[in-house]
């Protein structure tokens, strides 16, 4: 399995809109992408940071996710709403 974590720090004036857009993107990924096994959206209530935990069948499934219309629309719409973004990838080794 291919694991992706992302930590977003949305700009305060866009925090609510960003959170809503992220939830919609995650739902579309879970519902429309056969290679997407998990897509959790977590929020830090104190800072407004958004943390993602995504699990894909393999790297190819993640690459397919990046090419989907819903991801591309989300990325274009929210790009300027984010002050900082940290993406990390992993290979799941257990279970």
C-alpha positions as CSV (number, residue, x, y, z in Angstrom):
1,X,0.0,0.0,0.0
2,X,1.0,3.6,-0.8
3,X,0.5,6.1,2.0
4,X,0.3,9.9,1.6
5,X,0.1,12.4,4.5
6,X,-0.4,16.1,3.9
7,X,-0.4,18.9,6.4
8,X,-2.1,22.1,5.2
9,X,-2.0,25.4,7.0
10,X,-4.8,27.4,5.3
11,X,-4.8,31.1,5.4
12,X,-7.2,32.2,8.2
13,X,-9.5,34.1,5.8
14,X,-10.0,30.9,3.7
15,X,-10.0,28.3,6.5
16,X,-13.7,27.5,6.4
17,X,-13.9,27.4,2.6
18,X,-10.7,25.3,2.4
19,X,-12.1,22.7,4.9
20,X,-15.3,22.3,3.0
21,X,-13.5,21.9,-0.4
22,X,-11.2,19.4,1.1
23,X,-14.0,17.3,2.5
24,X,-15.7,17.3,-0.9
25,X,-12.4,16.3,-2.6
26,X,-11.9,13.4,-0.1
27,X,-15.5,12.2,-0.6
28,X,-15.1,12.2,-4.3
29,X,-11.8,10.3,-4.0
30,X,-13.3,7.6,-1.8
31,X,-16.4,7.2,-4.0
32,X,-14.9,7.5,-7.5
33,X,-11.4,6.1,-7.3
34,X,-11.1,2.3,-7.0
35,X,-7.4,2.6,-6.0
36,X,-8.2,4.9,-3.0
37,X,-8.6,2.7,0.0
38,X,-8.8,5.5,2.7
39,X,-8.9,9.3,2.7
40,X,-9.2,10.8,6.2
41,X,-9.5,14.5,6.7
42,X,-8.5,15.7,10.2
43,X,-8.6,19.2,11.7
44,X,-6.7,20.9,14.5
45,X,-9.4,22.9,16.2
46,X,-6.8,25.3,17.8
47,X,-4.8,26.2,14.7
48,X,-7.2,25.3,11.8
49,X,-4.5,23.1,10.3
50,X,-5.8,20.2,8.1
51,X,-4.1,16.8,8.2
52,X,-4.8,14.2,5.6
53,X,-4.1,10.4,5.8
54,X,-4.6,8.8,2.4
55,X,-4.1,5.2,1.5
56,X,-3.9,3.9,-2.1
57,X,-3.5,0.5,-3.6
58,X,-0.1,1.6,-5.1
59,X,1.8,4.6,-6.4
60,X,-0.1,4.3,-9.8
61,X,-3.4,4.7,-7.9
62,X,-2.1,7.9,-6.3
63,X,-0.9,9.2,-9.6
64,X,-4.4,8.5,-11.0
65,X,-5.9,10.5,-8.1
66,X,-3.7,13.5,-9.1
67,X,-5.1,13.3,-12.6
68,X,-8.8,13.2,-11.7
69,X,-11.1,16.1,-12.6
70,X,-12.2,16.5,-9.0
71,X,-8.6,16.8,-7.7
72,X,-7.5,19.1,-10.4
73,X,-10.5,21.4,-9.7
74,X,-9.9,21.3,-6.0
75,X,-6.2,22.1,-6.4
76,X,-6.8,25.0,-8.8
77,X,-9.5,26.5,-6.6
78,X,-7.6,26.3,-3.3
79,X,-4.0,26.8,-4.3
80,X,-4.0,30.4,-3.1
81,X,-5.9,29.6,0.1
82,X,-2.9,27.7,1.7
83,X,0.0,29.3,3.5
84,X,1.9,26.1,3.9
85,X,1.6,22.5,2.6
86,X,3.8,19.5,3.6
87,X,3.4,16.3,1.6
88,X,5.0,13.0,2.6
89,X,4.7,9.6,1.1
90,X,5.4,6.2,2.6
91,X,5.2,2.5,1.9
92,X,2.9,0.7,4.5
93,X,4.7,-2.2,5.9
94,X,2.2,-3.5,8.5
95,X,-0.4,-4.8,8.4
